[in-house]
Amino acid sequence: MKVAQAILEKEEIKQQSSNMKRPFILAAVMLAMFMAAIEATIVSTAMPAIVGELGGFSLYSWVFSSYLLMNAVTVLIYGKLSDLFGRKPVLIFGISVFLAGSAMCGMVSSMEWLIAARFIQGFGAGAVMPIASTIVGDIYTKEERAKIQGYLSSVWGISAIMGPAIGGLLVQFVSWRFVFWVNIPLGLLAIAGLVLYLHENVERKKHEIDYKGALFLFLSISTAMIVLVEGGIRWPWMSSPVLLISSAAILTFVLFIRQEKRAKEPMMPFSIWKEKSIFIANMTSLTTGVMLIGISSFLPAFVQAVMGQTPIVAGFTLTAMSIGWPIASTISGRLLFKIGFRTTSVIGGAALIAGSAVFFTLTPDDGPLWAAFGSFLVGIGMGMTTTAFIVSIQSTVSWEQRGSATAANMFMRTLGNTIGAALLGGILNTRLQSYFREEGIGETIDLDSVNRLLSPEEASKLSADAMHALKEGLTYSLHSVYIMVFVFAVISFALILRLPKEKKEAQEK
């Protein structure tokens, strides 16, 4: 009896000590999440200035695609590694690689080197979001997690709001290079917090990491991206290189699916996809991921180059999306209990269509406020749907599958971002090149001439005719991009309508 009591007292002391450290651990985790979350919007805002200095507009989409590719491929691997070696070393490794990539991004002298540095940055970023979320699940009880998840959601809201503003200020008053260097103090503080306060007792278990699956997935996504970005630009669509690389993409994807079905611990557990609600939620996350990258990547270029606004104003148009997202997430959480996840998702899907319709009809004369309104509507749609999907997925599967199911949904959205960056970038380049050729100015103006339009100093040297041609061409090509965004919004809504009705709703009807 005394021994049991002593053990109990020892465990209580240990728990109290852990509880005292939890706020510091949470702060470190939130800092790491903030660093990763702010990356998307802050870089999007800076891209026109980066292209204006480095050139290489034809490689614009690769700056996003390279980062997202490595993020998508590694996110599932890091989750497995954290089970083997613990959360702390894996997260610290990921942050360290991310910081190394950030430092390199700020020192590059060409667009090619920037893309290479973004590969490294994305390789580290894949560890941050899944491991940070897992740590919170480890150190807080089930009852406490609801409140803590609110804190984590606020990180996304704050970073999304601050990212465009900080990016615009740094670009306009300092240098676009600080957009990357600002990550370094944040990352070092997060590492310090983890080293000092997070202590783990890792139970050593034998796991089989699905390296073959990771390799096949990387090869499949990267080859598909090459075709989407370069098809119609470097090679004709029906040329031998495009057909050969497309065949490689299909083959490696088939091998990936085959490997996942054979692996003992697959990267992507396809068994959970048999649930209709999970399948539709994941496929919708893929399509909304394409939409999201299409707006966040190319809206600043439209506002700055075509509308002639400053980087701060361009950042504001993206900030509007970031304001709508957390507001809608909060509302969605309340609506789920009143009208169900399906109806909540339908409302979100309608907002996505309305927002994308604004971009579909956007003209240079509409001004940045109208662009910001469309961005806000898309934020409302994303906030409503993402919250409903997570609740739906986690309610459908057992506790043992909840982590895998949530990670799979996160992966699908990242995959959508990756595909979208390549697909929409390819459309932009193809349509822009086609416009120059149709107008008979292809010999004097090419894709990289847009670099001059994005640099205030270079733009002032352009003739009136060249300025007009570049703005018209960019408007024409971005309109094609936003038509595709609208198409994906319609597909998302159609998928949402196929979500199964909750039992309560079915009984009432």
C-alpha positions in Angstrom: 0.0 0.0 0.0 2.8 2.4 1.0 4.7 1.5 -2.2 1.7 2.2 -4.3 1.1 5.5 -2.6 4.7 6.5 -3.0 4.6 5.7 -6.7 1.3 7.7 -7.0 2.9 10.7 -5.3 6.0 10.4 -7.5 3.7 10.4 -10.6 1.8 13.4 -9.3 5.0 15.4 -8.7 6.2 14.4 -12.2 2.8 15.5 -13.7 2.9 18.8 -11.8 6.5 19.4 -13.1 5.2 18.6 -16.6 2.3 20.9 -16.2 4.6 23.8 -15.2 6.6 23.3 -18.4 3.6 22.9 -20.7 3.0 26.7 -21.3 6.6 27.0 -22.4 6.4 23.9 -24.6 3.1 25.3 -26.1 4.8 28.6 -26.8 7.7 27.0 -28.6 5.2 24.8 -30.6 3.1 27.9 -31.5 6.2 29.8 -32.5 7.3 27.0 -34.9 3.8 26.8 -36.3 3.7 30.6 -36.8 7.0 30.5 -38.6 5.7 27.8 -41.1 2.2 29.3 -41.4 3.4 32.9 -42.2 5.7 31.6 -45.0 3.0 31.2 -47.7 1.4 34.7 -47.5 4.6 36.6 -46.8 6.5 35.0 -49.8 3.5 35.5 -52.1 3.5 39.2 -51.3 7.2 39.5 -52.0 7.2 37.5 -55.3 6.6 40.5 -57.6 9.6 42.3 -56.1 11.7 39.1 -56.2 11.0 38.6 -59.9 11.6 42.3 -60.5 15.2 41.9 -59.2 16.1 38.4 -60.1 14.2 38.0 -63.3 12.9 34.6 -64.5 9.2 35.2 -64.6 8.8 32.0 -66.5 10.0 30.2 -63.3 7.5 32.1 -61.1 5.4 29.1 -60.1 8.5 26.9 -59.4 9.2 29.0 -56.4 6.0 27.7 -54.8 6.0 24.3 -56.4 9.5 23.3 -55.2 8.6 24.2 -51.6 5.2 22.5 -51.7 6.6 19.4 -53.3 9.1 18.7 -50.6 6.5 19.6 -47.9 3.9 17.2 -49.4 6.3 14.3 -49.7 8.0 14.6 -46.3 5.0 15.4 -44.1 4.0 11.7 -43.8 7.6 10.5 -43.4 8.2 12.8 -40.5 5.1 11.6 -38.7 6.5 8.0 -38.9 10.0 9.1 -37.7 8.5 10.9 -34.7 7.1 7.5 -33.5 10.6 6.0 -33.8 12.8 8.7 -32.3 10.4 11.0 -30.5 8.8 14.3 -31.4 11.6 16.6 -30.1 14.6 15.5 -32.3 12.5 15.3 -35.4 10.9 18.7 -35.0 14.3 20.3 -34.1 15.8 18.7 -37.2 12.9 20.0 -39.4 13.2 23.5 -38.0 17.0 23.5 -38.5 16.7 22.5 -42.1 13.9 25.1 -42.6 16.1 27.8 -41.2 19.1 26.8 -43.4 16.9 27.0 -46.4 15.5 30.4 -45.3 19.0 31.8 -44.9 19.9 30.5 -48.4 16.8 32.0 -49.9 17.8 35.4 -48.6 21.3 35.2 -50.2 20.5 33.9 -53.7 21.4 35.8 -56.9 19.2 34.1 -59.4 15.7 32.5 -59.7 17.3 29.0 -60.2 19.1 29.2 -56.9 16.0 30.5 -55.1 14.1 27.5 -56.3 16.9 25.2 -55.1 16.9 26.9 -51.7 13.1 26.6 -51.5 13.5 22.8 -52.0 15.6 22.7 -48.8 13.2 25.0 -47.0 10.2 22.7 -47.9 12.2 19.6 -46.8 12.4 21.1 -43.3 8.8 22.5 -43.3 7.3 19.1 -43.7 8.2 18.3 -40.0 6.7 21.4 -38.5 3.0 21.2 -38.8 2.3 17.5 -38.1 4.9 17.1 -35.3 3.8 20.4 -33.6 0.2 19.1 -33.6 1.3 15.7 -32.3 3.2 17.3 -29.4 0.0 19.2 -28.3 -1.8 15.8 -28.3 0.9 14.3 -26.2 1.1 16.8 -23.4 -2.6 17.8 -23.0 -5.6 15.6 -22.0 -8.6 15.1 -24.2 -10.6 17.6 -22.2 -7.9 20.3 -22.5 -7.3 19.9 -26.3 -10.4 21.7 -27.4 -9.2 24.9 -25.7 -5.6 24.4 -27.0 -6.8 23.8 -30.5 -8.4 27.3 -30.3 -4.9 28.7 -29.6 -3.4 26.8 -32.5 -6.1 28.0 -34.9 -5.4 31.6 -33.7 -1.8 31.1 -34.9 -3.0 30.5 -38.4 -5.3 33.5 -38.3 -2.7 35.8 -36.8 0.1 34.6 -39.2 -2.2 34.9 -42.2 -3.2 38.4 -41.3 0.4 39.5 -40.4 2.1 37.8 -43.3 1.0 40.0 -46.2 1.4 43.2 -44.0 4.9 42.3 -42.9 5.8 41.1 -46.4 4.6 44.4 -47.9 6.4 46.5 -45.4 9.7 44.6 -45.7 9.5 44.7 -49.5 8.7 48.4 -49.7 11.0 49.8 -47.0 13.8 47.2 -46.5 14.4 44.3 -48.9 12.6 41.2 -50.0 15.5 39.2 -48.6 14.3 39.9 -45.1 11.1 38.1 -45.9 13.2 34.9 -45.6 15.6 36.0 -42.9 12.8 37.0 -40.5 12.3 33.2 -40.0 15.7 32.8 -38.3 15.1 34.4 -34.9 11.6 32.8 -34.7 13.1 29.3 -35.4 15.9 29.7 -33.0 13.5 30.7 -30.2 11.3 27.7 -31.0 14.3 25.3 -30.9 15.5 26.9 -27.5 12.0 26.3 -26.0 12.0 22.7 -27.1 15.5 21.9 -25.9 14.9 23.5 -22.5 11.4 22.3 -21.7 10.3 19.3 -23.7 11.6 16.0 -22.2 10.4 12.7 -23.6 10.6 9.1 -22.6 10.6 7.4 -26.0 9.5 3.8 -26.0 11.6 2.1 -28.6 9.5 0.2 -31.1 10.3 -1.5 -34.3 8.7 0.3 -37.2 9.0 -0.1 -41.0 9.2 3.3 -42.6 7.7 3.3 -46.1 10.7 4.7 -48.0 9.7 3.1 -51.2 6.3 4.8 -51.0 8.0 8.1 -50.4 10.3 7.7 -53.3 7.5 6.7 -55.7 5.3 9.6 -54.5 8.2 12.1 -55.0 8.9 10.9 -58.5 5.2 10.9 -59.4 4.5 14.4 -58.2 7.7 16.0 -59.4 7.4 14.5 -63.0 3.8 15.6 -63.1 4.8 19.1 -62.1 7.4 19.3 -64.8 4.8 18.5 -67.4 2.2 20.9 -66.0 4.7 23.8 -65.8 6.8 23.3 -69.0 4.2 21.7 -71.3 3.2 24.1 -74.0 6.2 26.4 -73.1 9.5 24.5 -73.4 7.9 21.5 -75.2 4.7 21.1 -77.3 2.0 19.1 -75.5 2.2 16.1 -77.8 6.0 16.1 -78.1 8.2 13.1 -77.1 9.5 14.7 -73.8 6.0 15.5 -72.6 4.7 12.1 -73.4 7.7 10.3 -71.9 7.6 12.3 -68.6 3.8 11.9 -68.4 4.2 8.2 -68.7 6.8 8.2 -66.0 4.4 10.2 -63.7 1.6 7.7 -64.3 3.9 4.7 -63.8 5.4 5.9 -60.6 1.9 6.8 -59.2 0.7 3.3 -60.0 3.8 1.9 -58.2 3.1 4.2 -55.3 -0.5 2.8 -54.9 0.8 -0.7 -55.2 3.4 -0.1 -52.6 0.9 1.4 -50.2 -1.3 -1.6 -50.4 1.7 -3.9 -49.7 3.4 -1.9 -47.0 2.9 -2.9 -43.3 2.9 0.7 -42.3 2.0 2.7 -45.4 2.5 6.4 -45.8 -1.0 6.8 -47.0 -3.5 4.3 -45.3 -6.0 3.9 -48.2 -8.2 1.7 -46.0 -9.7 4.8 -44.3 -10.7 6.1 -47.7 -13.5 3.5 -47.9 -15.5 5.8 -45.7 -17.5 8.0 -48.1 -17.3 11.1 -45.9 -13.5 10.8 -45.6 -13.1 10.2 -49.4 -15.1 13.3 -50.3 -13.5 15.5 -47.6 -10.0 14.5 -48.9 -10.9 15.0 -52.5 -12.5 18.4 -51.7 -9.4 19.4 -49.8 -7.3 18.6 -52.9 -9.5 20.8 -55.1 -9.7 23.7 -52.6 -5.9 23.4 -52.2 -5.6 24.1 -55.9 -7.9 27.2 -55.5 -6.0 28.5 -52.5 -2.5 28.5 -54.2 -4.0 30.0 -57.3 -5.3 33.0 -55.4 -2.5 33.5 -52.9 0.3 33.0 -55.6 -1.0 35.2 -58.4 -3.3 37.8 -56.8 -0.3 40.0 -55.6 1.1 40.0 -59.2 -2.3 41.2 -60.6 -2.7 43.9 -58.0 0.8 45.2 -58.4 1.6 44.8 -62.1 -1.9 45.3 -63.6 -3.6 47.6 -61.1 -0.4 49.4 -60.4 -0.7 49.2 -56.6 2.0 49.0 -53.9 3.2 45.7 -52.2 1.3 46.8 -49.1 -2.0 47.1 -51.0 -1.3 43.8 -52.7 -0.7 42.3 -49.2 -4.0 43.7 -48.0 -6.0 41.9 -50.7 -4.6 38.6 -49.3 -5.1 39.7 -45.7 -8.8 39.9 -46.4 -8.8 36.1 -47.0 -7.0 35.6 -43.8 -9.5 37.7 -41.9 -12.5 35.7 -43.3 -10.9 32.3 -42.6 -10.6 32.4 -38.7 -14.0 34.1 -38.5 -15.7 31.4 -40.5 -13.8 28.7 -38.6 -15.3 30.0 -35.3 -18.8 30.2 -36.8 -18.4 26.8 -38.4 -17.6 25.2 -35.0 -20.9 26.5 -33.6 -23.0 25.6 -36.7 -21.8 22.0 -36.7 -23.8 21.2 -33.6 -26.9 23.0 -34.9 -27.2 22.2 -38.6 -24.6 19.4 -39.1 -21.3 19.2 -40.9 -22.8 18.6 -44.3 -25.0 21.7 -44.4 -22.1 23.7 -42.9 -19.9 22.5 -45.7 -22.5 23.4 -48.3 -22.5 27.0 -47.0 -18.8 27.1 -47.2 -18.8 25.6 -50.8 -21.2 28.3 -51.9 -18.9 31.0 -50.5 -16.0 29.5 -52.4 -18.0 29.8 -55.7 -19.0 33.4 -54.9 -15.4 34.3 -54.1 -13.9 32.7 -57.2 -16.6 34.3 -59.3 -15.3 37.7 -58.2 -11.8 36.8 -59.5 -13.3 35.2 -62.6 -14.9 38.6 -63.5 -12.1 40.8 -62.1 -10.8 43.7 -64.3 -8.0 46.2 -63.7 -10.6 48.9 -63.2 -12.4 47.1 -60.4 -9.6 48.1 -57.9 -8.0 46.3 -55.0 -11.1 46.6 -52.7 -13.2 44.4 -55.0 -10.3 41.9 -55.2 -10.1 42.0 -51.4 -13.8 41.2 -51.2 -13.4 38.2 -53.4 -10.4 37.1 -51.2 -12.6 37.5 -48.1 -15.3 35.3 -49.5 -12.8 32.6 -50.4 -11.5 32.8 -46.8 -15.1 32.3 -45.5 -15.5 29.3 -47.7 -12.1 27.8 -46.6 -12.8 28.4 -42.9 -16.3 26.8 -43.1 -15.2 23.7 -45.0 -11.9 22.9 -43.3 -13.3 22.9 -39.8 -16.3 20.8 -40.9 -14.0 18.3 -42.7 -11.8 17.8 -39.7 -14.7 17.3 -37.3 -16.3 14.9 -39.8 -13.2 12.9 -40.3 -12.3 12.6 -36.6 -15.9 11.6 -35.8 -15.9 8.9 -38.4 -12.8 7.0 -37.5 -11.6 5.3 -34.3 -9.1 6.8 -31.9 -6.3 4.5 -33.3 -6.9 5.9 -36.9 -7.6 9.5 -36.0 -4.0 10.7 -36.4 -3.5 9.0 -39.8 -6.9 10.2 -41.1 -6.1 13.8 -40.1 -2.6 13.6 -41.6 -4.1 12.3 -44.8 -6.4 15.2 -45.1 -3.5 17.6 -44.5 -1.5 15.8 -47.1 -4.3 16.1 -49.7 -4.5 19.9 -49.2 -0.8 20.3 -49.5 -0.9 18.1 -52.6 -3.6 20.3 -54.0 -1.3 23.3 -53.4 1.6 21.5 -55.2 -0.5 20.5 -58.2 -2.2 23.9 -58.3 1.1 25.9 -58.3 2.4 23.8 -61.3 -0.9 23.6 -63.2 -1.9 27.3 -62.9 1.6 28.4 -63.4 1.7 26.4 -66.6 -1.6 28.0 -67.7 -0.3 31.5 -67.0 2.9 31.0 -69.0 1.1 29.3 -71.9 -1.6 32.0 -72.2 0.8 34.8 -71.9 3.1 33.4 -74.6 0.0 32.8 -76.8 -1.1 36.4 -76.3 2.2 37.8 -77.4 2.3 35.6 -80.4 -1.3 36.5 -81.5 -0.6 40.2 -81.1 2.5 39.9 -83.2 4.9 41.1 -80.5 6.5 37.8 -79.6 9.8 38.9 -81.1 10.2 42.0 -79.0 8.4 40.9 -75.8 8.6 37.5 -74.1 7.6 35.9 -70.7 10.6 37.3 -68.9 9.7 40.8 -70.1 7.0 40.7 -67.4 10.0 41.1 -64.9 10.2 44.7 -65.9 6.5 45.3 -65.2 7.0 44.1 -61.7 10.0 46.4 -61.0 9.0 50.1 -60.6 12.4 51.2 -61.8 12.3 49.0 -64.9 8.6 49.8 -65.6 9.4 53.5 -65.8 11.7 52.8 -68.7 9.1 51.0 -70.7 7.4 52.7 -73.7 3.7 53.3 -73.5 3.1 50.6 -76.1 5.2 48.0 -74.3 3.6 48.8 -71.0 0.1 48.4 -72.5 1.0 45.1 -74.2 2.5 43.7 -71.0 -0.5 44.7 -68.8 -3.0 43.4 -71.4 -1.1 40.2 -71.7 -0.9 39.6 -67.9 -4.6 40.5 -67.5 -5.5 38.0 -70.3 -3.4 35.2 -68.9 -4.4 35.7 -65.2 -8.0 35.7 -66.3 -7.4 32.2 -67.7 -5.9 31.2 -64.3 -9.0 32.5 -62.5 -11.4 30.7 -64.8 -9.6 27.5 -63.7 -9.9 28.6 -60.1 -13.7 29.0 -60.6 -13.9 25.5 -62.2 -12.2 24.0 -59.2 -14.7 25.9 -56.9 -17.6 24.3 -58.8 -16.0 20.9 -58.6 -15.5 21.4 -54.8 -19.2 22.3 -54.4 -20.3 19.3 -56.4 -18.2 17.0 -54.2 -19.6 18.6 -51.0 -23.1 18.0 -52.2 -22.2 14.3 -52.2 -21.3 14.2 -48.5 -23.5 11.7 -46.7 -26.2 13.2 -44.5 -25.9 12.8 -40.8 -28.2 10.3 -39.2 -30.1 13.0 -37.3 -30.8 14.9 -40.5 -31.9 11.7 -42.3 -34.4 10.8 -39.6 -35.9 14.3 -39.5 -36.6 14.1 -43.3 
